[in-house]
């Protein structure tokens, strides 16, 4: 075979292999994002202009999250938060709206204690999505009811549901880096 024939065979083979490597790399990256973000991956894809834009957004969230100083809680601090959560839940019987507001404040305080910025709710969602994508929908639902309750438009059942939703994120935040879950109810 001549050199020209060999090159005519080798070059297309190399190009196909390179393209396959790129495709496999993209699929692996997509699967890693899907696994890390859970339901938040699909939610972000639905809200974005394209899958590529959504994945770029998720990678930007990861990069920002990596720059945060997220830390585990000391055992005494975890225990104090667990006691505070129990008090918030006990308050629900007599003052459900106040209890939901207190749950929101307690979750926000716990996020702050762990090292998450807490000034802007939308940014909180993005920051939490990196490590807590599977419980993020709980936080959204609870926050929505908390907003309704500030206008006294939430039903008792919605308020109860908000407490359950807050508890899901609270327990996850409390237990991360801190061993066993202490906020059982």
C-alpha positions in Angstrom: 0.0 0.0 0.0 1.1 3.5 -0.7 1.6 6.2 1.9 -1.4 8.1 0.4 -3.7 5.1 0.8 -2.5 4.5 4.4 -3.1 8.1 5.3 -6.5 8.0 3.6 -7.4 5.1 5.9 -5.7 6.3 9.1 -6.8 9.9 9.1 -10.6 9.2 9.0 -10.1 6.5 11.6 -8.3 8.9 13.9 -11.0 11.5 13.3 -13.8 9.1 14.2 -11.9 7.9 17.3 -11.4 11.5 18.4 -15.1 12.3 17.8 -16.1 9.3 19.8 -13.9 10.3 22.6 -15.5 13.8 22.6 -19.0 12.3 22.6 -18.1 9.8 25.4 -16.6 12.6 27.5 -19.7 14.8 27.0 -22.0 12.0 28.0 -19.9 11.2 31.1 -19.9 14.8 32.1 -23.7 15.0 31.6 -24.2 11.8 33.7 -21.9 13.2 36.4 -24.0 16.4 36.5 -27.3 14.5 36.4 -26.1 12.3 39.3 -24.8 15.1 41.4 -27.7 17.5 41.0 -30.5 14.9 40.9 -33.9 16.4 40.1 -32.3 19.9 40.0 -30.5 18.8 36.8 -33.8 18.3 34.9 -35.3 21.4 36.4 -32.4 23.5 35.2 -32.5 22.0 31.7 -36.2 22.8 31.5 -35.6 26.4 32.5 -32.6 27.0 30.3 -32.5 27.8 26.6 -30.6 24.6 25.9 -29.1 21.6 27.6 -25.6 23.1 27.0 -26.6 26.3 28.7 -28.1 24.4 31.6 -25.0 22.3 32.0 -22.8 25.4 31.9 -25.0 26.9 34.6 -24.6 23.8 36.8 -20.9 23.8 36.3 -20.8 27.4 37.4 -22.8 26.5 40.5 -20.2 23.8 41.3 -17.4 26.3 40.8 -19.0 28.8 43.1 -19.8 26.1 45.7 -16.2 25.0 45.7 -15.2 28.6 46.6 -17.5 28.6 49.7 -16.2 27.6 53.1 -18.8 24.9 53.8 -18.0 23.2 57.1 -19.4 20.4 59.3 -20.9 21.4 62.6 -19.4 20.8 66.0 -21.4 18.2 67.9 -22.6 20.8 70.5 -23.8 23.1 67.7 -25.6 20.2 66.0 -27.3 19.2 69.4 -28.4 22.9 69.9 -29.9 23.0 66.4 -31.7 19.7 67.0 -33.2 21.1 70.3 -34.2 24.3 68.5 -35.9 22.2 65.8 -37.8 20.2 68.4 -39.0 23.5 70.0 -40.1 24.8 66.6 -42.1 21.7 65.9 -43.7 21.8 69.4 -44.8 25.4 68.7 -46.7 24.3 65.6 -49.7 23.0 67.7 -50.5 26.4 69.1 -49.0 28.8 66.5 -48.6 27.1 63.1 -47.8 30.2 61.1 -45.2 31.4 63.6 -43.8 27.9 63.7 -43.3 27.9 59.9 -41.6 31.3 60.0 -39.4 30.0 62.8 -38.6 26.9 60.8 -37.5 29.1 57.8 -35.3 31.2 60.1 -33.8 28.1 61.7 -33.0 26.5 58.3 -31.5 29.8 57.2 -29.5 30.1 60.4 -28.2 26.5 59.9 -27.2 27.2 56.3 -25.3 30.3 57.5 -23.6 28.3 60.3 -22.5 25.7 57.7 -21.0 28.4 55.5 -23.7 29.1 52.9 -24.4 32.7 52.0 -28.0 33.5 53.0 -28.8 36.9 51.7 -30.7 36.0 48.5 -33.2 33.1 48.3 -32.5 32.4 44.6 -28.7 32.2 45.2 -29.4 30.0 48.3 -31.2 27.6 46.0 -28.3 27.6 43.5 -25.7 27.1 46.3 -27.7 24.3 48.0 -28.3 22.6 44.7 -24.7 21.4 44.4 -24.8 19.2 47.5 -28.5 19.0 48.3 -30.3 18.8 44.9 -32.5 15.9 46.1 -34.0 17.9 48.9 -34.1 21.3 47.2 -37.7 20.9 46.0 -38.7 20.5 49.7 -37.1 23.9 50.4 -38.8 25.6 47.5 -42.2 24.2 48.6 -41.7 25.2 52.2 -40.6 28.7 51.3 -43.6 29.1 49.1 -45.9 28.3 52.0 -43.9 30.5 54.3 -44.5 33.4 51.8 -48.2 32.6 51.7 -48.4 32.5 55.5 -47.0 36.0 55.8 -50.1 37.1 54.0 -52.2 34.7 56.2 -53.3 32.8 53.1 -51.8 29.3 53.9 -54.1 26.6 55.2 -53.2 24.5 58.2 -52.5 21.6 56.0 -50.1 23.7 53.8 -48.4 24.8 57.0 -48.0 21.2 58.2 -46.6 20.3 54.8 -44.1 23.2 55.0 -42.8 21.9 58.3 -42.3 18.4 56.7 -40.5 20.0 53.8 -38.3 22.2 56.1 -37.5 19.2 58.2 -36.1 17.3 55.1 -33.6 20.0 54.3 -32.9 20.7 58.0 -32.0 17.1 58.7 -29.8 16.9 55.7 -27.9 20.1 56.5 -27.6 19.1 60.1 -26.2 15.6 59.4 -23.8 16.6 56.6 -20.3 16.2 57.9 -21.6 15.5 61.3 -22.2 11.8 61.5 -25.6 10.4 62.5 -28.8 12.4 62.1 -29.8 14.0 65.3 -33.0 15.9 64.3 -35.3 12.9 64.1 -39.0 13.7 64.9 
